[in-house]
Amino acid sequence: MANVKQISVFVDNKPNQAAGAMRLIKESGVNLRALSLADTADFGIIRIIANDTEKAVDILKAASYAVTVTEVVAISIPDTPGQLSRVLDILGEADVNVEYLYSFVGTSDRSVSFVIRVDDNDRASDVLTRSGVIQLTENDIAEM
């Protein structure tokens, strides 16, 4: 199984809160590979895939940010119409629930990469592997 560690940073939904967290990461030398920001009326959740998860978490926690680490599935699929739909069909047919997903830039203009949060990483990894979907490891992402 090729799970990837995702950092979730909880910030107040106020000016400069996300910028402060990103500034800390920048100053630490950690490189972001994927990022998603979702908000509610009161707070935001910054979801990050980084080249050095442990260092990023340590830096953010030292600055009193609320941080969690979650294992997610990362995939690379051909950049052609219908490929994401195919992956979602594979997961759905295996009764794997997709909680959220977001894309990120890889190293090829012929493929696109996605982070997928599912309710069962093991089952998702198994059905994706059997279906020939390329799963990315933390090393793959760190080297992008």
PASEBA-1860 file (N, C-alpha, C; in nm, 3 decimals):
! residues 144
1> MANVKQIS> 0.085/-0.118/0.000/0.000/0.000/0.000/0.089/0.123/0.000 ~ 0.052/0.221/-0.082/0.135/0.340/-0.101/0.067/0.465/-0.048 ~ 0.028/0.463/0.078/-0.036/0.581/0.134/0.063/0.697/0.144 ~ 0.009/0.817/0.138/0.087/0.939/0.147/0.035/1.016/0.268 ~ 0.125/1.082/0.339/0.085/1.160/0.456/0.046/1.301/0.415 ~ -0.074/1.339/0.457/-0.127/1.472/0.431/-0.133/1.549/0.562 ~ -0.089/1.672/0.560/-0.094/1.759/0.676/-0.219/1.845/0.666 ~ -0.297/1.851/0.772/-0.411/1.943/0.778/-0.382/2.047/0.885
9> VFVDNKPN> -0.390/2.173/0.846/-0.363/2.285/0.936/-0.493/2.363/0.952 ~ -0.535/2.381/1.075/-0.659/2.452/1.103/-0.625/2.598/1.137 ~ -0.687/2.690/1.064/-0.661/2.832/1.084/-0.793/2.907/1.097 ~ -0.790/3.019/1.169/-0.908/3.104/1.175/-0.934/3.161/1.037 ~ -1.060/3.179/1.004/-1.096/3.238/0.875/-1.090/3.389/0.889 ~ -0.965/3.439/0.898/-0.937/3.582/0.913/-0.816/3.616/0.827 ~ -0.802/3.743/0.791/-0.687/3.782/0.709/-0.553/3.740/0.770 ~ -0.464/3.696/0.684/-0.325/3.664/0.717/-0.305/3.533/0.791
17> QAAGAMRL> -0.410/3.458/0.820/-0.393/3.333/0.893/-0.326/3.225/0.806 ~ -0.376/3.205/0.686/-0.313/3.108/0.596/-0.174/3.155/0.557 ~ -0.158/3.284/0.535/-0.027/3.339/0.497/0.077/3.312/0.606 ~ 0.036/3.322/0.731/0.129/3.297/0.842/0.180/3.154/0.841 ~ 0.090/3.059/0.819/0.131/2.918/0.814/0.223/2.894/0.694 ~ 0.189/2.951/0.580/0.271/2.932/0.461/0.409/2.998/0.477 ~ 0.413/3.110/0.545/0.541/3.178/0.571/0.632/3.089/0.654 ~ 0.579/3.025/0.756/0.659/2.935/0.839/0.716/2.820/0.757
25> IKESGVNL> 0.633/2.763/0.672/0.679/2.653/0.587/0.787/2.700/0.492 ~ 0.766/2.817/0.432/0.867/2.873/0.341/1.000/2.892/0.414 ~ 0.995/2.951/0.531/1.118/2.979/0.607/1.189/2.851/0.651 ~ 1.114/2.741/0.663/1.174/2.614/0.705/1.245/2.543/0.589 ~ 1.217/2.587/0.466/1.275/2.522/0.350/1.198/2.402/0.301 ~ 1.083/2.374/0.361/0.999/2.263/0.316/0.931/2.306/0.187 ~ 0.926/2.214/0.091/0.864/2.242/-0.037/0.726/2.179/-0.043 ~ 0.626/2.259/-0.079/0.490/2.209/-0.093/0.474/2.141/-0.228
33> RALSLADT> 0.409/2.026/-0.228/0.384/1.952/-0.352/0.238/1.960/-0.392 ~ 0.149/1.969/-0.295/0.006/1.983/-0.323/-0.054/2.062/-0.208 ~ -0.159/2.136/-0.239/-0.223/2.218/-0.137/-0.369/2.239/-0.174 ~ -0.452/2.236/-0.072/-0.593/2.267/-0.086/-0.634/2.349/0.035 ~ -0.717/2.449/0.012/-0.768/2.530/0.121/-0.920/2.529/0.113 ~ -0.983/2.484/0.220/-1.129/2.485/0.229/-1.167/2.570/0.349 ~ -1.282/2.634/0.342/-1.319/2.721/0.452/-1.463/2.701/0.495 ~ -1.488/2.745/0.616/-1.623/2.761/0.670/-1.631/2.906/0.716
41> ADFGIIRI> -1.738/2.943/0.778/-1.751/3.081/0.825/-1.645/3.116/0.929 ~ -1.603/3.019/1.009/-1.514/3.048/1.121/-1.370/3.004/1.103 ~ -1.345/2.900/1.025/-1.208/2.851/1.013/-1.183/2.794/0.874 ~ -1.055/2.774/0.847/-1.015/2.711/0.722/-0.931/2.589/0.752 ~ -0.928/2.498/0.656/-0.841/2.381/0.667/-0.748/2.384/0.546 ~ -0.619/2.395/0.575/-0.519/2.389/0.469/-0.470/2.245/0.466 ~ -0.487/2.180/0.352/-0.439/2.043/0.336/-0.315/2.047/0.250 ~ -0.208/1.984/0.298/-0.077/1.997/0.235/-0.013/1.860/0.217
49> IANDTEKA> 0.048/1.840/0.101/0.141/1.732/0.079/0.276/1.801/0.062 ~ 0.373/1.764/0.143/0.503/1.832/0.143/0.615/1.732/0.119 ~ 0.731/1.784/0.084/0.845/1.696/0.063/0.908/1.650/0.194 ~ 0.872/1.714/0.305/0.923/1.675/0.437/0.809/1.695/0.539 ~ 0.723/1.595/0.548/0.605/1.605/0.634/0.641/1.631/0.779 ~ 0.734/1.553/0.831/0.770/1.564/0.972/0.820/1.705/1.007 ~ 0.906/1.759/0.924/0.960/1.894/0.950/0.849/1.998/0.945 ~ 0.761/1.988/0.847/0.651/2.084/0.836/0.560/2.077/0.959
57> VDILKAAS> 0.528/1.956/1.003/0.442/1.940/1.120/0.509/1.999/1.244 ~ 0.637/1.970/1.262/0.709/2.022/1.379/0.709/2.175/1.381 ~ 0.734/2.236/1.266/0.739/2.382/1.256/0.603/2.443/1.290 ~ 0.498/2.386/1.233/0.364/2.439/1.256/0.318/2.419/1.400 ~ 0.345/2.301/1.456/0.306/2.278/1.595/0.383/2.370/1.691 ~ 0.510/2.394/1.662/0.590/2.484/1.747/0.532/2.625/1.747 ~ 0.462/2.661/1.640/0.400/2.792/1.632/0.254/2.789/1.678 ~ 0.214/2.680/1.744/0.081/2.664/1.804/-0.034/2.649/1.706
65> YAVTVTEV> -0.004/2.605/1.584/-0.112/2.571/1.492/-0.168/2.434/1.528 ~ -0.298/2.417/1.510/-0.361/2.286/1.526/-0.335/2.208/1.398 ~ -0.264/2.096/1.411/-0.219/2.020/1.295/-0.253/1.872/1.315 ~ -0.300/1.809/1.208/-0.317/1.664/1.209/-0.252/1.607/1.083 ~ -0.219/1.480/1.091/-0.163/1.409/0.976/-0.257/1.294/0.943 ~ -0.294/1.284/0.817/-0.387/1.182/0.770/-0.324/1.109/0.652 ~ -0.345/0.979/0.647/-0.298/0.905/0.531/-0.402/0.912/0.420 ~ -0.353/0.946/0.300/-0.438/0.957/0.182/-0.377/0.875/0.069
73> VAISIPDT> -0.452/0.859/-0.037/-0.405/0.790/-0.157/-0.370/0.898/-0.260 ~ -0.257/0.884/-0.326/-0.220/0.975/-0.434/-0.202/0.893/-0.561 ~ -0.257/0.944/-0.669/-0.251/0.871/-0.796/-0.202/0.962/-0.908 ~ -0.156/0.899/-1.014/-0.121/0.968/-1.137/-0.195/0.897/-1.249 ~ -0.271/0.974/-1.325/-0.349/0.917/-1.435/-0.322/0.995/-1.563 ~ -0.347/0.933/-1.677/-0.328/1.005/-1.803/-0.415/1.131/-1.808 ~ -0.359/1.236/-1.866/-0.431/1.363/-1.878/-0.517/1.360/-2.003 ~ -0.619/1.275/-1.999/-0.713/1.262/-2.109/-0.856/1.258/-2.052
81> PGQLSRVL> -0.952/1.298/-2.133/-1.090/1.300/-2.083/-1.136/1.164/-2.031 ~ -1.204/1.168/-1.917/-1.267/1.048/-1.862/-1.183/0.969/-1.764 ~ -1.057/1.002/-1.747/-0.972/0.921/-1.659/-1.011/0.933/-1.511 ~ -1.042/1.053/-1.466/-1.084/1.067/-1.326/-1.217/0.996/-1.304 ~ -1.308/1.008/-1.398/-1.436/0.938/-1.389/-1.413/0.788/-1.377 ~ -1.320/0.735/-1.454/-1.286/0.592/-1.449/-1.240/0.553/-1.308 ~ -1.151/0.633/-1.250/-1.101/0.605/-1.115/-1.214/0.609/-1.014 ~ -1.299/0.709/-1.023/-1.410/0.720/-0.929/-1.507/0.604/-0.945
89> DILGEADV> -1.527/0.559/-1.068/-1.611/0.440/-1.090/-1.549/0.316/-1.026 ~ -1.419/0.299/-1.041/-1.349/0.185/-0.980/-1.370/0.185/-0.829 ~ -1.351/0.301/-0.767/-1.368/0.310/-0.622/-1.513/0.287/-0.581 ~ -1.605/0.347/-0.655/-1.747/0.331/-0.623/-1.794/0.187/-0.635 ~ -1.748/0.119/-0.739/-1.788/-0.021/-0.758/-1.732/-0.110/-0.647 ~ -1.622/-0.066/-0.585/-1.564/-0.141/-0.473/-1.621/-0.095/-0.340 ~ -1.722/-0.008/-0.344/-1.787/0.045/-0.224/-1.690/0.126/-0.138 ~ -1.597/0.196/-0.203/-1.506/0.286/-0.134/-1.562/0.427/-0.146
97> NVEYLYSF> -1.582/0.494/-0.034/-1.637/0.629/-0.034/-1.524/0.731/-0.047 ~ -1.539/0.821/-0.144/-1.444/0.931/-0.160/-1.495/1.048/-0.078 ~ -1.415/1.090/0.021/-1.454/1.200/0.108/-1.420/1.335/0.045 ~ -1.303/1.344/-0.018/-1.265/1.463/-0.094/-1.146/1.427/-0.180 ~ -1.118/1.513/-0.277/-0.999/1.495/-0.360/-0.956/1.631/-0.413 ~ -0.831/1.641/-0.449/-0.780/1.761/-0.514/-0.663/1.722/-0.602 ~ -0.641/1.801/-0.704/-0.535/1.770/-0.800/-0.409/1.849/-0.767 ~ -0.299/1.802/-0.823/-0.174/1.878/-0.810/-0.088/1.854/-0.932
105> VGTSDRSV> 0.006/1.943/-0.952/0.091/1.939/-1.069/0.202/1.837/-1.049 ~ 0.221/1.754/-1.149/0.329/1.657/-1.146/0.443/1.704/-1.234 ~ 0.517/1.610/-1.287/0.634/1.645/-1.367/0.611/1.621/-1.515 ~ 0.491/1.586/-1.554/0.464/1.554/-1.694/0.337/1.625/-1.739 ~ 0.338/1.670/-1.863/0.216/1.728/-1.916/0.124/1.622/-1.975 ~ 0.163/1.496/-1.961/0.083/1.385/-2.013/0.003/1.315/-1.902 ~ 0.024/1.358/-1.779/-0.050/1.297/-1.668/-0.091/1.406/-1.569 ~ -0.186/1.369/-1.486/-0.232/1.458/-1.380/-0.237/1.376/-1.251
113> SFVIRVDD> -0.206/1.440/-1.141/-0.201/1.371/-1.012/-0.314/1.420/-0.922 ~ -0.364/1.328/-0.840/-0.471/1.360/-0.747/-0.440/1.304/-0.609 ~ -0.480/1.377/-0.507/-0.483/1.329/-0.369/-0.629/1.291/-0.344 ~ -0.649/1.171/-0.292/-0.785/1.124/-0.267/-0.796/1.076/-0.123 ~ -0.888/1.133/-0.050/-0.919/1.089/0.087/-1.039/0.996/0.077 ~ -1.021/0.873/0.119/-1.126/0.772/0.113/-1.152/0.715/0.251 ~ -1.259/0.640/0.263/-1.293/0.580/0.392/-1.217/0.450/0.419 ~ -1.150/0.395/0.318/-1.076/0.270/0.337/-0.955/0.269/0.243
121> NDRASDVL> -0.841/0.316/0.293/-0.720/0.325/0.211/-0.676/0.189/0.158 ~ -0.684/0.086/0.242/-0.639/-0.047/0.199/-0.721/-0.099/0.081 ~ -0.851/-0.089/0.092/-0.938/-0.137/-0.015/-0.919/-0.053/-0.142 ~ -0.908/0.079/-0.124/-0.886/0.167/-0.239/-0.756/0.132/-0.309 ~ -0.650/0.116/-0.232/-0.520/0.083/-0.289/-0.525/-0.049/-0.365 ~ -0.592/-0.146/-0.308/-0.603/-0.278/-0.371/-0.677/-0.270/-0.504 ~ -0.793/-0.206/-0.507/-0.871/-0.202/-0.631/-0.804/-0.114/-0.736 ~ -0.736/-0.009/-0.693/-0.666/0.076/-0.790/-0.548/0.000/-0.851
129> TRSGVIQL> -0.475/-0.074/-0.768/-0.363/-0.153/-0.818/-0.412/-0.257/-0.918 ~ -0.517/-0.329/-0.882/-0.571/-0.431/-0.972/-0.623/-0.372/-1.103 ~ -0.660/-0.244/-1.101/-0.713/-0.178/-1.220/-0.604/-0.106/-1.300 ~ -0.479/-0.115/-1.252/-0.367/-0.056/-1.325/-0.348/0.093/-1.303 ~ -0.411/0.149/-1.200/-0.395/0.291/-1.170/-0.264/0.310/-1.094 ~ -0.183/0.404/-1.140/-0.053/0.430/-1.077/-0.074/0.505/-0.946 ~ -0.024/0.445/-0.838/-0.030/0.511/-0.708/0.108/0.569/-0.677 ~ 0.107/0.690/-0.626/0.230/0.760/-0.594/0.269/0.736/-0.449
137> TENDIAEM> 0.398/0.729/-0.425/0.448/0.718/-0.289/0.496/0.855/-0.241 ~ 0.527/0.864/-0.114/0.582/0.990/-0.063/0.712/1.025/-0.134 ~ 0.794/0.924/-0.163/0.919/0.949/-0.236/0.893/1.001/-0.376 ~ 0.794/0.944/-0.445/0.758/0.992/-0.578/0.724/1.141/-0.573 ~ 0.642/1.178/-0.477/0.596/1.316/-0.466/0.711/1.408/-0.425 ~ 0.793/1.365/-0.331/0.906/1.448/-0.287/1.002/1.477/-0.401 ~ 1.013/1.385/-0.495/1.107/1.402/-0.607/1.048/1.480/-0.724 ~ 0.921/1.515/-0.717/0.858/1.592/-0.827/0.914/1.733/-0.832
END
